[in-house]
Amino acid sequence: PTLTTRPSMLPSSSMLPSSLPSLSPTSTSSTINAKTAVLKRHICSELNSTCIDLSTEGTPQSKALEWVVSNSDYQSYAVGRRVQRYALAAVAFSLEGWGSNGIVDWRNGGEDECLWIWGWNDMYKILCDSSGRVTQIGFDNRLVARGKVPVDVALLSD
């Protein structure tokens, strides 16, 4: 006699989900939120007038804060360097013209902000002292400020 088996209507164990979805935020988003809060408190303690802009979505300040904390090397930077990168990013996000008319987009530059070039040649670069602190920002005159250079540039001074 021949035995035939009928297909089962029950799902096999390999078809069942491996785990239930989680409703809690991922560790990555909670880590970024924590880093954002810490850097924001530090910036506000140094420059209170920029706190509202840090919390307002779409401002150069909020974009700069997000850019700094999402960098994979963020944890390796000292607080002073985090603030310096934030201030430079706030200035950059307040300007129009990056990546057009031969103007280099600084976000395509290297990790070291002291090597960023903000124009079509070395004349438009950031200069730093031997400690890595920004001493001069050279701008290509084809960049157009949307309003004013942000007050956050004051964070670059002693």
C-alpha positions, 0 to 999 in steps of 0.5 A: 500500500502507498501512503500519501500525505496531505499538505498541512494547513498549519504554518511551519515554525520557519514561517512564524515571526522570530520576535514581536515588534518593539514599541520602544525607540531604538537604541540609536535614536535614544542615543542621538536624543541623549547626545543632542540634549547634552550638547544643546545644554552646553551650547545654551549655557554658553550662548543662551540667545540661540536656545530657541533656534536649536529647538526650532525645526529647519533653522540653521541651528537645528540642522547644525545640531543634528549634523554634529550629533549624527557624526559617527565620530561624535563620541571621540570629540572633546566638548570644545570640538563638538561646539566648534563643529556645531558653530561652523555648521550653523554658519554654513547652514545659514548660507546659500550656494554650497555645491554650485558655481564651483563652491565646495560643499564643506560637508564633502570635506574631511573629518578635520574641520581645520582642513575644510575649504569653503570656496573654489580654492585654498583662499577660502579655507578655515584656519586653525591654531596649533590646538585645532581652534578656529582662528579664521573663516575664509568665505567665497564671496559667491555665498549668500547669507540668508539674513545674517551670519548666526550669532553662534559664530561667537562660540568660536571665540575664547 
